[in-house]
Amino acid sequence: MEQLEKKYGLLTAIAMVVGVVIGSGVFFKADDVLTLTDGNIILALVAWAVGAFSMIFGALVFAEFAQRIEKSNGIVDYSEVAYGKKFGYLVGWFKGVLYFSPLSAILAWVASLYTMILLGSDNPTNALGTWILAVTYMLLTYLMNYFAPIIAGRFQVTTTMIKLIPLSLVAIGGMISGLINGVTMTNFTDAMSSVGSSSGTLASAVVATAFAYEGWTVAITINGEIKDSKKNLPKALTLGALIVFLVYIFYFLGIAGVLPTPEIVSQGDNAVNIVTNQLFGNTASVILTGFVIISCLGTLNGLVMSCIRVPHSLAIRNQGPVPKIISKINKKTNMPINSAIFAGCLSFGYLLLWFFSLNETFGAYIALDEIPIVLVYGLYIFLYMWYIKNYTDLNFFSRYIKPIFATIGSLIILYGGITNPSIGMYLVVSVVVILIGLLFYRKEASVE
């Protein structure tokens, strides 16, 4: 069996959590959350808090799993121990084919979208240049992760540090501005008067925050490559989740300190540019947009790191298509070459599907940015229940409170996801893909 070497430390693991979670979501979901809560900043903050609630308590549960189970791919390992090899395989198949791959495609597109905005494009959403850039970003990220995995790890740490710069500046500058000009007080006063009458859908708003928070489990996909992972991975999950929550709340308050909530809603994704222009001027706004692009590329890098490893983690169990081929590791790079090719094909396939979705080629928009996340939270609930039943040596808080709170957060996200118009289509596709995955399931557990 060919194994990956332990090459990443605690800092890289934390950067995986913070760097993947803090990506595009916080920038282009802030207005969505306000829209879904009818512009009510209080309900929007509640939505952000509930989304974080699920992430933080989920991270605490997974941190306990990480201390007890150390193999090659966290979520697959935990599922396998809990419910057997077939369930673990199906979870890995789902994460590899229906989760990481579509999200990597979305992030490549978002990074290219903000690049086009920086270059002055007025309507970049579906421009040819946007799609060419998306393909380029995706290709370069895969090549870097395969040929230079150490550099990819350092890139993850570096982009994490860089992406905190615009968030911190907007948070601090915006909150100070809001206190001086009274915008913050006005937003909260208006929200207080309309909390009871708001027709916004809080659960749907929580789902929108779930996209922004998603990625906190990505670090566990490299647990087999983290030095002293039983000690470092729990720290990374817990600290990373808390850092993300604080950064998001302060950033959101910063945005709401500069613009009235109705204007944030009406401006949509462009609200960030307006805020940075008002706070720092046009030149600084351009620089901050560059930081946003780097932020998105850092998240893309973290997702690709996971995309490459999931097929390999299945193949070393003699699972999935052609496991003897997929499990092969390049001796020079210590990376699974065929697993990278397989994952890359999936990512580019989903990028094409995202193009079709935005153009409603199949007659409807498919929410590839949210539905995979909703479904994976459903999978987490099974692990939370097993955790309660089997970890009897834990104290009351660790055994019951952590997983129950994590489950409550997951159920809220599931409820919000059910209301998505394209959930039915995606569920049908998911079932078909999982059934296809069953064709590659084997009872033998290892590759010679």
N, C-alpha and C positions, 0 to 999 in steps of 0.2 A: 504494500500500500504506500502511495506517495503522499507525504505530508508537507504542509506549508511550515516554514520556519517561524519562530517567535521573533518578530522584528519591530513591534510597536510598543511604546511605553504608555504611562498614564496620561501624559499630555496629549498624545495622539488620540487616545480613547475618548478623553473629554472633548477634544476637537471634533471627533466623529459625532458625538451627541449634539454639542452646541452648533457645530459647523453645518451639519445636515439639517437640523431643525430650523435654525435661523437661515433661511434662504430667501426664496421669492415670496413665500406666503405672507409674511408680515407686511410686505410692501403692497401686494395687490389684493389682499383679503381684508384690509382695514375698512375700506369703503363698503365691501360686501357685508361685513358684520353689521355696520351701521344701517345699511339698506334693509337688511332682514329684521332689524329691530326698530324700523320706522324712524331712524335717526336719533333714537334715544340713547344717549351716551351711558346712562346707568345700566340699562339692559345690555348694552354692548360690552361693558366691563364685566357684567355677570357672565356673559357668554365666554369671554376670554378667560375668566376665572374657572368656569366649569371645565373648559377644554384643558386648562392647565391641571386642574384637579385630577382628571383622568390620567394625564401624562405622569404627574408626580407620583401618585400612588401606584400606577402601573410600573413605573421605574423602580419603586421600592420593592415590589413583588419580584420583578425580574432580577433585581440585585441579589435577592435571596437565592433565586435559581442559579445565578452566576457563581455564587459561593459554593454551591453543592454539586453543580454539573459542569464539567469542562471537557468539551470534545472539539468538534470542528466548526459548528455553526449553531449559535445559541438557540434560536427559536425552533429549529429542527430537532436539536438535542432535547430540549425541554418537552416538546410535544411527543417525542419518541419515548422518553422515560415515563411520561404521564399516561399515554394511551396506546402505546405500542408502535411497532415499526411502520405499519401501514399508515396510521394517522400522521406520524412524523413525516413520512414521505409526502403525503398529500399536502401538508402544511408547507413543506419546502417547495413543492411543485407550484402551489398557489403563490407563494412569496416570490418565486423566481419568474414565473410566467405572467401572473396577473397583478403583481404589486410593484416590485422594484423596477421592472422594465417600463411600464407605462409612466410611472412617476419620473424616471430618468428622461423620457421623451418630453414630458411637460416642462421639466427644468431646462432642457436644451433650448426649447422654444421660448421660454420666458427670458432666458439670458440673451437670446438673439433679439427679442422684442425690445428690451431695454437698450440694447446696443443700437438698434435702429432709431429709437427715440433720441439717444445721445447724438446720433449722426444727423438729426433734424427731420426724420420722417414724420409726416403728419398722420398717416394712417398705417402703422406698421403691422397690425394684427395678422393680416393675411397677405402681406407683400412678398414678392418673390425673394427679395433680399433677406427677409426674415427667415425663410425656410432654408435658403442656402447657408446662412450663418448657423442655423440650428444643426444642420447636418455636419458642418465643419466643427462646431463645438463638441458634438457627440463623438465624432471620429477622433479628434485630438485627445479627448479625455480618455477614451478607451486605449489609445496608443500609449499615453503616458502611464496609465495604470498597469499595462502589460509589460512594457519595456523598462519602466523605471518606477517600481512600486514604492521604493523608499522616498523618491522625490514626490510621488503622489501623496504619501503620508505627510511629508513636510509641507506640501502645498495645502493640505487640509488644515494643518495648524496655522499656517500663514494667513490663509483666507479667512479663517475664523477670527483671528486678531483684527484683520482689516475690516471685516464686515461689522464689527462692533463700533467702529468709528462713526459712520453715518447715523447709526441707531442712537448712540450716546449723544451726539451733537444735536440731533433733532429732539431727543427726549429732554435734555437739559435746556437748550435754547427755547424750545416750544413751551415748556412748563413755566419758565421765567417770563416769557412773552405773554402767556395766558394770564398770569397773575397780575402783570402790569396793565395790559389792555382790557382786562375784564372778560375776554372771550371764554375762558374756562368757567367762570362763575355763571355767565349767561347760558352756556351749554348745559350745565348741571341744573340751573334753575328751570330751564325749559323742560329738561328731562323729568324733574320732580313733579311738574304739573301734568305730565302726560303718561306717567308710569302705568296708572290704572286703565287708561283708555287706549294705550298702544295696541295695535293689532299685529305687531311684529311677531314672527315665529322664532322664539328663543331657541328651540331645538335645532332648527335649520341654521341659525347663527352659530350655534355650538359646532355643527358639522363644518362650517366655514373655518372656524378657528382650528378644528382638528387637522385640516390641511396644513395650516401654518405651524402647528405643533408637531406634525408627524415627522418621523425620522429618529425619535429617541431610542428606538430599538436597533438602529442600524449598527451601532458599535458592537452588538453581540454577534454579528455575522463574522467579525474578525477575532472572536475570542480565542480561537486556536492560535492566533498570531500575536496575541498580547502577552507581554512578559508578566509573569505572576498574575494571571488573569483573575484568579479567585479573590485576590486582594484589590487589584486595580480596577476591574470592570464594575463592581458594585459602587466604588467611589465615583467612577466616571458617570454612571447612570444617574446617581443621586445628585451630585453636584451639577452635572450638566442640565438636568431638568429644572433645578431651582434657578440657575443662571438664566435660562431661557425665559422662564415665567417673569422674572423681575425685569428683564430687558424689554419684553413685549409690552407689559403694562405701562412702563415709563415712556416707551416710544409712542404708544397709543395716546397717552395723556399729552405728550408733546405735540402730536398732530392736532388734537382737539384744543390745544392752547393757542393755535394760530388761526385755524379756520372754524367758523360755525359749522355744526354738524350737517345742516342742509347743504352747505357748499361742498363738504367732503363727499356727500352722497352724489351730488350732481356732477362733480369733477371726476369721480371714479378713480381709476389707477393714476390719473394725472395729478391727483391731490398732493402726492409726495413732491412732485416737481414744484408746485405752487408754494408749498410750505417752505421748501429749501430756498426758493427764490426770495421769499419774503424775509426769511431769517438771515440769509448769508449773501444774497445777491446772485446775479446770473452766473458769474464765473465759478463761485463756490458750489452752486447748484449743479453745474456740469461735472465738477470733480466728484460730488457726492453721488451723482448718477453712475459715474464710473465705479464707485465703491459698491453700489447696488449690483452692478454687473458681476463684479468679483465675488460678491456674496452668492449670487445665483450659481456661478461656476464652481464655487466651493461646495455647494449642496449637490450639484451635478456630480462632482468628483466623488463625494461620499456615497452617493447612490450607485455609481458605476463600480466602486470598490465592492459593494454588496452584490450587484448584478453578476459580477464575474465569479464570485465565490459560491453562490447558491447552487448552480449546476454541479460544481466540483464537490460540494458537501454531499450531494445526493449520489454522485457517481462513485465516491469512495465507499459508499454503502452498497454498491452494485445495483443502484436504482437509476431510473430515468433512461433516456435513449442512449445507446452505445456507451455504457459506463466505462469500459476499458479505454475508450478513446477520450471521453470527457475528463477522466481523472488524471490524464497525463500532465506532468509538470515539467516546464522548461528548466533544465539544470542551471542555466545562466541567470535567468531572471527570478527563479523560484516562483513562477506564476503558472497557472493552468491555461495553456494556450487554447485548447479546444473549448474549454469552458468559456473563455473570453469571447471566442468567435460565436459560439451559440448564443451567449447573452447579448452580444452586439447585434446579431441578426434580429433578436426579439425587440431590442430598443429601437432600432431603425424601422421595424415593422409597426411599432406603436406610434412612432413619429408620423408615419404615413397615415395611420388610422386617425390621429389627432387632426391632421390636415383635412381628412374626409369629414370629421366631426364638426370642425369649425365651418365647413362649407355645407353642412347638413346633406352630404352626398346620399346618405341612406335615409333621408327624410326626417332626421331628428339629430339633436345634439346629444352626444354621449359624454357624461361628466367623468372623464378619465382622471381628473384632478381630485375627485372627492370619493367616488363610489368604492374604489379599491381600498381606501382607508377605512371606510365604514365597515366593509366586510371583514377586514383583518381585526378590527376591534371585536367583532363577533367571535373570532377564533380565540382571542385573548381570554374571553369569559370562561371558556372550557379549562384553560390553564389555571385561572384564578380559583375555580371550584375545586380542581384537583389539589391545588396548593393548600386550601383550607382542610381538606379531608386527610391529607397525608403528612403534613409537617406538624405533627402533634407535639414536638419538643419546643416549639416557639411559645413566647409569652402571648397574652391575650391580644395586645395591640398588633403584634407582628402577624399572628395567625389569622385573626378575624378582621380587624379594622382596616388594615392595608388592602387586602384583596376585596373586601366588601365595598369600600370606597372606590377602588379601581373599577369594580364591576358596575357600580352605579353610573360612573362617568361613561363607561362603554355603552351602557344601555341607553343613555341620553343621546349619544352619537348615533347609535343604531336607529333609534326612533326618528331622529332628524333625517337620516339617510333614506328611510323608507318612503318619505314624502318626495324624494327626488323623482321627477318624471321619467328619467332614463334608467331607473333602478331595475325595472323588469327586463329590459334588453340586456343589461350587463349581467344580471343573474343568469339568464339563459346561456349567454356566452361563457360565463364562469363554470356552469355545470358541464357544458360540452368540453371545455378545456380540462376540467378535473377528470371527466370520464376518459378522455384521451390519455391523461396521465396515468390512469389505472392500467392502461395497456402496457406500460413500461415498468409496472411494479413487479418485483421478484422477491421470493422468500429468502434467497441467499443474501447474506448481510455484508459481504466484503468482496473486494476486488483483489485478486492475487497480483 
